[in-house]
Amino acid sequence: MVSKKLKDNIHGAGLWAEYGHPQDDYIAAVRDDLESNCYVISFHKGRMPAFNSKTIATLEELETEMRKVQPDMRKWKQPEC
């Protein structure tokens, strides 16, 4: 079962979380890709373009990948405008 946080926030701006050592400045971001009808998790160093990404078919698989990066779903945040 997919978490309410993911269901409520994946569409639009998506979610992001810091991971690794705090001073490393690594960020993972998730979003839906409406053109391909899938989801994307991308990995960034600070505000740099993604150095890696994965395309994922279902929300269940996306949540599994998100929890590998940052297990605490409370730490996944919405981007600020």
ABEGO torsion letter per residue (X at the ends): XBBAAAAAAABEAEBBBBBEBAAAGBBBBBBBBAAAGBBBBBBBBEABBBABBBBBABAAAAAAAAAAABABAAABBBBBX
